[in-house]
Amino acid sequence: MSDQVYVRKSRRGLYIGIAVLGAALIAGFAFFTRGGQADPAHSINIVGFAVPEAANKALATQFNQSEFNTTGADVAFKTSYGASGDQSRAVENGLKADYVHFSVGTDVDRLVAAGLVDPTWDDGANKGVVSSSIVVLGVRDGNPKNIRSWDDLTKPGIKIVTANPASSGAARWNALAAWGHVTENGGSEADATQFVDALFKNVVSLTNSGRDATTSFLDGNGDVLLAYENEAILAAQNGHGFEYVIPETTLKIENAGALLTKHTKVAESWLAFVLSDAGQTQFALKGFRPIRDDVDFGGVVDGAPDPTHPFPAVKHLLTLDDFGGWDGVKDKLFGDGKDGAPVGIVTSSIEKSGKATQ
Amino acid sequence: MTKTGRLGLGITLLWFSLLVLIPLSAVLVTASEGGWSNFWRVVTTEQTAHAIQLTVTAALVVTVINIFAGTVIAWVLVRDQFPGKALLELIIDIPFALPTIVAGLVLLSLYGNDSPLGLHLANTSGAVYLAFLFVTLPFVVRMVQPVLQELDRDVEEAAASLGASRLLTFRRIILPSLAPAIAAGAALSFARAVGEYGSLVLLSGNLPFESEVASVRILSAIENDNPAGAAAIATLLLVISLAVIIALDVIQRRVARRG
């Protein structure tokens, strides 16, 4: 056999190798995209923000045992959780979802604009809200800095940890609560701006998510954590609890949930279950405040400071409506100067905080 | 060009386009959507400009440190025998293999406010340097090591027998052979640092004008539905990285020629 022939043969081997590899790749992709697709009548794709993952899991188990599930078989849940804004953008860009559960309504509005959610999604009795909590102030054991109110946070030497309202939509609840503490108690917008400036001057860590903020705080960072009541309770249930104070004035957090225009039939029953007393009970057991006051969840929530009295009444509870919804505050407080627009008040407070310490 | 050669080139180009060229062009196109004035306004916003400055400075400093420390570590691993060498050899890649958020947690618990080592880097720009150093450690080491192993010791001995000092031998014989590997490692290390996010995000506290890096600014722009702004920052980082990689290559050629 001459060298020439030998070379040609080995080259043929190479081509065959490449062809086999290519075929294997294509087959592999086809397998993965097709594999795991359950009977669509019995499946629900949930895309949500990270916080209610544990609650939604409990809800899914209960849903399959309840009369809401009329399919006669267990419904398979396919879930995806992450940062609220990221998840919303993922659905906008084609991530399959039947039901979305986001921290802020603006993340659902993005899907309305993309034609994926019906504009009437928040017209129901629940106004699009599926889970609810309040903004609280996490403190060190025994509250050594004696934090009682929002005003205590701007005292010199207090170190605050919060998720960054600039890069995390969910963190905007914190900043809005601080803002509303002034404007809804008779202060002017100038007073509120001054307060928010002073607050961010005391911020020592601006993490990218509520979870990161909690992690950072539990690892010894700061004196105060701007937190959510449900996160604090869930953390305690998981053995990483921290003490928290409910200020006299605080903000009700209202998380949005909606069905996509294209959804499986059973997803409608799911949303009905989420809003039902049975569904809200599951949320309550994981630390969320039920969206209606008359929900009987049994009265005991593990992980709450007083489990038999888990959700103390707030003296002055603000709601998003007080501010005209997100539309009323989004650009005014959180605008980032896109296309030359003026930057929001909170955005500018964050910027000023850095310059002050330079 | 032979048939196989053409096929190989075809596969290379296709693969490269799918994975690199098309996504990169998409970034450039998005950045150009707002026009030149928008690009300029985004990257010159004080807070953003500072974040970019910190990111690039820290990446440069870390790269220079890696050039020295990485070469020394590679030298020790190749030329010296000591107990535990095999173990060191194994764990040197760990910072690279660790999911970055895990690296972030480790750094936070070691250098945070509850630091058992008494080092408090939380919420300072020092955290950014530390995180960069941590994740980029293996690059120069792993590039230099194989070259050093292949290096012919006879040449060094010949130089010594001709009266060259150890320093001269290193400068004229060893360094020129290592230069391409060091430069490649340095380029990787710089590129990785410029885009780093996960490992520093917990420890640095993302404070504007203090410890906020460019990737956090990109995230903020995205959160505000401002993809053009995000792409503008990304584009500037790309251009800077390209310039640094070219500069490294030029230096490397000079050093290699001096041999």
Interface residues (C-beta under 8 A of the other chain):
Chain A: R11 L14 Y15 I18 G85 R89 R110 N164 A166 S167 S168 G169 V203 V204 S205 L206 T207 N208 D212 T215 S216 D219 G220 N221 F334 G335 D336 G337 K338 D339 G340 I350 E351 S353 G354 K355 T357 Q358
Chain B: K3 T4 L7 I11 G34 N38 R41 T45 E46 Q47 H50 L105 L108 S109 G112 N113 D114 A122 N123 V201 L202 G205 N206 L207 P208 F209 E210 E212 V216 L219 S220 A221 I222 E223 N224 D225 N226 G229
